[in-house]
Structures are given as C-alpha cells and as structure tokens.
C-alpha cells in the first residue's frame, strides 16, 4: 500500500511539473475592463516620438520562417511584447500568449492598433473583416472555408466604396468611443482616420513606404502578399490564413488583451512599466518581437539603455527575442528582403552586462 501511494505521489508530482512547464502559474488576467485597458495605455505610454515612415504594413517578407522553431521554445500563456503593425497578430496566433503589449515610438502605431481592435470586434469572420478593412462589398464567393488566396483573389476584383468607407469609419470610432468609452482626442480620431483611409485607397495592395502611402507597384510586399505568405515550408501561419486564426486574435481583442503603447525602446518608462506589471503578476515575458529597432538604437547610441530595460523584465530560459535583419551579414534567403533571428533574452542580458555586446554586428551574430 505504501509503495502504491509513493508511485501515485511521484506520478502526481510529474504531472504537476508538466502542467507547470506548459502553463506557468500567474495572476495574468483573462480579461481587462475597458477602464483597465485605457489606464494601461495612458499610464505606461511615453510622449509621441518620430520615425521616418508610417509602417502601416510590414516590409519583412519572411517573418513567418522562425515560427516552427519559435513554437518549440516559447511556452503559451505568457506575455508577448512587440512593435509595429499587424504582423504581431500572426505571432500571437502561433505563440498563444495570455496578453500582448505592442510598444512603438509613434502614436500612429497606436492608432493603427485601435483601428484593428475595432475591426476585429465588429467582424464575424475573415471575409467581413476584409470587407470593412478595404471598404469593399463582401464577395458572395467567399466564406469560412476560403483560403487566404481565395479571399484576396475575390477582393482584388471588387472596387472600394466611399459610402462603405464613411459608414465603417463611423462604426470604428463609435466602437472605440461609445462601446468602450475610450477618451479619444481629436488627434487620435484623425490618426485613426488616416490609417483607415490608406487601406481604403490601396486595399489589398497597400505596402510599406518610407514616405507617405506608396503607389501601386511598390518593391515592398503588399498586405496581400504578407497574408498569403508561409513559413518557407508551405505552412501559412498568418492571422487570416484560417478562420481559427482570426477567431483567436478576435478573442484577444474582445477581452482587451492586445494593449498598444507609445514608447521608446530605450526610454525610461514604457518597457520598464510593462516589465513591472508582468512581475507583479508572477508572470514572465516569453517573447519580444523587436523588428530592426536595435539598428536605430545603435545608430543613436542608446542601445545600452534598451538592454537595461530588458534586464529589468521578468525572464526565464525560454524568453526569446525576435529581431529582423536586412543586412548582408545575415545571409538572407534567396530573393528575400529580410531574415528574422532568434535570441535568448537572458543570454543577451548576461552578455551585455559582461561587455560582450557593443555593436549592431554583435547582436546580428547571435542565434538561439
């Protein structure tokens, strides 16, 4: 009998250990109230900053390539940090965090994420989401089973509608102001309208530009290209690739768990405030997508402050930084514009504190 109890105890302990590894115990919320959401936005954000482009659409054409490796390392139910526009949603689908904070130096990025938040909440499925995003009537040929290619092929054949644009913009602003009660100022409303008008004007063919909305035929990947991209092995992880992917992001948005912030990665407030909030709830930062922001931090000679901000966060051995590289040192895939690199956040902190990271080339040479 005693032996049986010992065996049971061992199995129970092993089961608890496995459950702990899969889902860290923490006090992370399952939902934020509207007031809590906006309080985080206001309390954690820094003043609006400058960047040379609007970044309405990513210019990273192979950002999905790391997802198979990433999902082997990063545990679900943690905290995701990111920068920039909607490529973050694809990483959210893959990593399944409990909450996400998207921090960007431009308040315009916050405007883009507020627009997306409203559109996700207002749309029942991917086809309706694209109809609202592009201000185009929904084609009768698309539905829940449609592939990303079928969705975009259908919408490429439909003209935009000024009437739909005006109706949808009102619906977006009403969703944010009236339903959620967010105290948007005039600059916020005009900023959201600016982002939305770009999708109205260019539709599926909107692309990254370093100076205003680009003309059709840009050398950068379009919104459509990025949504139809895969991980280099033929698997599409995009948030519009499957209905289930869309539903996951919609759920996070409905529960106010995608929190956009204004902040400088080397600044004194935003990233440290996120880290303190996560630590108070017994959780860890599990992934941090930084794009190629570090390149500009080194150019401005403030990368050390960014490294210290990371060091202030609660991390573990699986905490992973995702950085994008456009440099020839990275051996880009054939025909690609960029490559995404993975790095251990704990190891980066240790190496920085030991004086082993002093240049942008140093960080680009790191892999996990």
C-alpha positions, 0 to 999 in steps of 0.5 A: 500500500505504501509503495502504491501511494509513493508511485501515485505521489511521484506520478502526481508530482510529474504531472504537476511539473508538466502542467507547470512547464506548459502553463506557468502559474500567474495572476495574468488576467483573462480579461481587462475592463475597458477602464483597465485597458485605457489606464494601461495605455495612458499610464505606461505610454511615453510622449509621441516620438518620430520615425521616418515612415508610417509602417502601416504594413510590414516590409519583412517578407519572411517573418513567418520562417522562425515560427516552427522553431519559435513554437518549440521554445516559447511556452503559451500563456505568457506575455508577448511584447512587440512593435509595429503593425499587424504582423504581431497578430500572426505571432500571437496566433502561433505563440498563444500568449495570455496578453500582448503589449505592442510598444512603438515610438509613434502614436500612429502605431497606436492608432493603427492598433485601435483601428484593428481592435475595432475591426476585429470586434465588429467582424464575424469572420475573415471575409467581413473583416476584409470587407470593412478593412478595404471598404469593399462589398463582401464577395458572395464567393467567399466564406469560412472555408476560403483560403487566404488566396481565395479571399484576396483573389475575390477582393482584388476584383471588387472596387472600394466604396466611399459610402462603405468607407464613411459608414465603417469609419463611423462604426470604428470610432463609435466602437472605440468611443461609445462601446468602450468609452475610450477618451479619444482626442481629436488627434487620435480620431484623425490618426485613426482616420488616416490609417483607415483611409490608406487601406481604403485607397490601396486595399489589398495592395497597400505596402510599406513606404518610407514616405507617405502611402506608396503607389501601386507597384511598390518593391515592398510586399503588399498586405496581400502578399504578407497574408498569403505568405508561409513559413518557407515550408508551405505552412501559412501561419498568418492571422487570416490564413484560417478562420481559427486564426482570426477567431483567436486574435478576435478573442484577444481583442474582445477581452482587451488583451492586445494593449498598444503603447507609445514608447521608446525602446530605450526610454525610461518608462514604457518597457520598464512599466510593462516589465513591472506589471508582468512581475507583479503578476508572477508572470514572465515575458516569453517573447519580444518581437523587436523588428530592426529597432536595435539598428536605430538604437545603435545608430543613436547610441542608446542601445545600452539603455534598451538592454537595461530595460530588458534586464529589468523584465521578468525572464526565464530560459525560454524568453526569446527575442525576435529581431529582423535583419536586412543586412548582408551579414545575415545571409538572407534567403534567396530573393528575400528582403529580410531574415528574422533571428532568434535570441535568448533574452537572458543570454543577451542580458548576461552578455551585455552586462559582461561587455560582450555586446557593443555593436549592431554586428554583435547582436546580428551574430547571435542565434538561439 
